[in-house]
Amino acid sequence: MDQTTRFSERTLPEIASILQMPVEELARASVRAYLHMRLAQVESALGEIKQRYQIHSSAEMEQSYRAGTLAEKESWEDFFRLDHLEAEEATLRRSLESL
């Protein structure tokens, strides 16, 4: 039995018992808290990149490339990171909505 299995089979029920709440409610609250924490991290990283280039989205950054107002050579890594973070943000929001 690996560490993850031991945690999910033993520790979660013990904590739920201490908190006097159903295991499923504790699990849902834990997942929700994690998703909110990760969303805050993603939003922070998005904000830094957007502020650095004075843009609102990866689509706007791409338009700046096409217009020649932004040098791709110095910013392409941020562009791909921005695109990835936008996708992760959308996934996190959908996950939170489904809980």
C-alpha positions, 0 to 999 in steps of 0.5 A: 500500500503506497502513501497516497492510499494510506492517507485516503483510507485512514487519515481522512476518516480520522480527521473527519471524525475529529471535525465531526463531519462526513468524510465526503464533506471533508473531501469536497471541502479539501478539494474546493480549498485546493482549487481556490488556492491553485486558482489564486496562484494562476491568477497571480501569474497571469496578472504578472504577465499581463501587466508586464506586456500591458495586455489582457489576454494571450489573444491580445499578445498575439495581435501585438506580435502581428502588429509588430508592436511586441518583439516575439524574440524576447517574449515568446516564453511568456506568451506560451506560459500565458496561454497555458495559464489561461487554459488552466484557469478555465479548467480550475473554474469549471472544476469549482463550478462542478463541485 
